[in-house]
């Protein structure tokens, strides 16, 4: 199963964020990277570059980090344009237009199950003495590693469900 996992940052006007992504097939990394808002002239161009991941990769499913404002962060969002929330809606519609299911996952779940220690043990990432992340010896931002966590978590849930369904079918 081909999974496109995205850790989005819709921030263009409010901070020039970057979106990390990973494409996996059966938990094997096929491609990865990040799309940086500061490399685009407009928010529309930045968001289109992210949406192009869908058409360029043709995944079986898209997994996107869910965006929530927690009480501890509420004050920092006063007068915000909520760009990331808008981006999530845009990406969901692009996936639906391409008949690709979308799964939203909470960051806390994936970071707990696939923390840095586990990802290092499994051979997915390496960290240097300054804490920088590396995938395939290439330096990557946190958002790309978080996208990897989402892909692996989704694939783990999917496989568990398949095993459960197969056991129930035998009974």
Secondary structure as a PSIPRED ss2 file (coil, helix, strand):
# PSIPRED VFORMAT (PSIPRED V4.0)

   1 X C   1.000  0.000  0.000
   2 X E   0.000  0.000  1.000
   3 X E   0.000  0.000  1.000
   4 X E   0.000  0.000  1.000
   5 X E   0.000  0.000  1.000
   6 X E   0.000  0.000  1.000
   7 X E   0.000  0.000  1.000
   8 X C   1.000  0.000  0.000
   9 X C   1.000  0.000  0.000
  10 X C   1.000  0.000  0.000
  11 X C   1.000  0.000  0.000
  12 X C   1.000  0.000  0.000
  13 X C   1.000  0.000  0.000
  14 X C   1.000  0.000  0.000
  15 X C   1.000  0.000  0.000
  16 X C   1.000  0.000  0.000
  17 X C   1.000  0.000  0.000
  18 X E   0.000  0.000  1.000
  19 X E   0.000  0.000  1.000
  20 X E   0.000  0.000  1.000
  21 X E   0.000  0.000  1.000
  22 X E   0.000  0.000  1.000
  23 X E   0.000  0.000  1.000
  24 X E   0.000  0.000  1.000
  25 X E   0.000  0.000  1.000
  26 X C   1.000  0.000  0.000
  27 X C   1.000  0.000  0.000
  28 X E   0.000  0.000  1.000
  29 X E   0.000  0.000  1.000
  30 X E   0.000  0.000  1.000
  31 X E   0.000  0.000  1.000
  32 X E   0.000  0.000  1.000
  33 X E   0.000  0.000  1.000
  34 X E   0.000  0.000  1.000
  35 X E   0.000  0.000  1.000
  36 X E   0.000  0.000  1.000
  37 X H   0.000  1.000  0.000
  38 X H   0.000  1.000  0.000
  39 X H   0.000  1.000  0.000
  40 X C   1.000  0.000  0.000
  41 X C   1.000  0.000  0.000
  42 X C   1.000  0.000  0.000
  43 X H   0.000  1.000  0.000
  44 X H   0.000  1.000  0.000
  45 X H   0.000  1.000  0.000
  46 X H   0.000  1.000  0.000
  47 X H   0.000  1.000  0.000
  48 X H   0.000  1.000  0.000
  49 X H   0.000  1.000  0.000
  50 X H   0.000  1.000  0.000
  51 X H   0.000  1.000  0.000
  52 X H   0.000  1.000  0.000
  53 X H   0.000  1.000  0.000
  54 X H   0.000  1.000  0.000
  55 X H   0.000  1.000  0.000
  56 X H   0.000  1.000  0.000
  57 X H   0.000  1.000  0.000
  58 X C   1.000  0.000  0.000
  59 X C   1.000  0.000  0.000
  60 X C   1.000  0.000  0.000
  61 X E   0.000  0.000  1.000
  62 X E   0.000  0.000  1.000
  63 X E   0.000  0.000  1.000
  64 X E   0.000  0.000  1.000
  65 X E   0.000  0.000  1.000
  66 X C   1.000  0.000  0.000
  67 X C   1.000  0.000  0.000
  68 X C   1.000  0.000  0.000
  69 X C   1.000  0.000  0.000
  70 X C   1.000  0.000  0.000
  71 X H   0.000  1.000  0.000
  72 X H   0.000  1.000  0.000
  73 X H   0.000  1.000  0.000
  74 X H   0.000  1.000  0.000
  75 X H   0.000  1.000  0.000
  76 X H   0.000  1.000  0.000
  77 X H   0.000  1.000  0.000
  78 X C   1.000  0.000  0.000
  79 X C   1.000  0.000  0.000
  80 X C   1.000  0.000  0.000
  81 X C   1.000  0.000  0.000
  82 X C   1.000  0.000  0.000
  83 X H   0.000  1.000  0.000
  84 X H   0.000  1.000  0.000
  85 X H   0.000  1.000  0.000
  86 X H   0.000  1.000  0.000
  87 X H   0.000  1.000  0.000
  88 X H   0.000  1.000  0.000
  89 X H   0.000  1.000  0.000
  90 X H   0.000  1.000  0.000
  91 X H   0.000  1.000  0.000
  92 X H   0.000  1.000  0.000
  93 X H   0.000  1.000  0.000
  94 X H   0.000  1.000  0.000
  95 X H   0.000  1.000  0.000
  96 X H   0.000  1.000  0.000
  97 X H   0.000  1.000  0.000
  98 X C   1.000  0.000  0.000
  99 X C   1.000  0.000  0.000
 100 X C   1.000  0.000  0.000
 101 X E   0.000  0.000  1.000
 102 X E   0.000  0.000  1.000
 103 X E   0.000  0.000  1.000
 104 X E   0.000  0.000  1.000
 105 X E   0.000  0.000  1.000
 106 X C   1.000  0.000  0.000
 107 X H   0.000  1.000  0.000
 108 X H   0.000  1.000  0.000
 109 X H   0.000  1.000  0.000
 110 X H   0.000  1.000  0.000
 111 X H   0.000  1.000  0.000
 112 X H   0.000  1.000  0.000
 113 X H   0.000  1.000  0.000
 114 X C   1.000  0.000  0.000
 115 X C   1.000  0.000  0.000
 116 X H   0.000  1.000  0.000
 117 X H   0.000  1.000  0.000
 118 X H   0.000  1.000  0.000
 119 X H   0.000  1.000  0.000
 120 X H   0.000  1.000  0.000
 121 X H   0.000  1.000  0.000
 122 X C   1.000  0.000  0.000
 123 X C   1.000  0.000  0.000
 124 X C   1.000  0.000  0.000
 125 X C   1.000  0.000  0.000
 126 X E   0.000  0.000  1.000
 127 X E   0.000  0.000  1.000
 128 X C   1.000  0.000  0.000
 129 X C   1.000  0.000  0.000
 130 X C   1.000  0.000  0.000
 131 X C   1.000  0.000  0.000
 132 X C   1.000  0.000  0.000
 133 X E   0.000  0.000  1.000
 134 X E   0.000  0.000  1.000
 135 X E   0.000  0.000  1.000
 136 X C   1.000  0.000  0.000
 137 X C   1.000  0.000  0.000
 138 X E   0.000  0.000  1.000
 139 X E   0.000  0.000  1.000
 140 X E   0.000  0.000  1.000
 141 X C   1.000  0.000  0.000
 142 X H   0.000  1.000  0.000
 143 X H   0.000  1.000  0.000
 144 X H   0.000  1.000  0.000
 145 X H   0.000  1.000  0.000
 146 X H   0.000  1.000  0.000
 147 X H   0.000  1.000  0.000
 148 X H   0.000  1.000  0.000
 149 X H   0.000  1.000  0.000
 150 X H   0.000  1.000  0.000
 151 X H   0.000  1.000  0.000
 152 X H   0.000  1.000  0.000
 153 X H   0.000  1.000  0.000
 154 X H   0.000  1.000  0.000
 155 X H   0.000  1.000  0.000
 156 X H   0.000  1.000  0.000
 157 X H   0.000  1.000  0.000
 158 X H   0.000  1.000  0.000
 159 X H   0.000  1.000  0.000
 160 X H   0.000  1.000  0.000
 161 X H   0.000  1.000  0.000
 162 X H   0.000  1.000  0.000
 163 X H   0.000  1.000  0.000
 164 X H   0.000  1.000  0.000
 165 X H   0.000  1.000  0.000
 166 X H   0.000  1.000  0.000
 167 X H   0.000  1.000  0.000
 168 X H   0.000  1.000  0.000
 169 X H   0.000  1.000  0.000
 170 X H   0.000  1.000  0.000
 171 X C   1.000  0.000  0.000
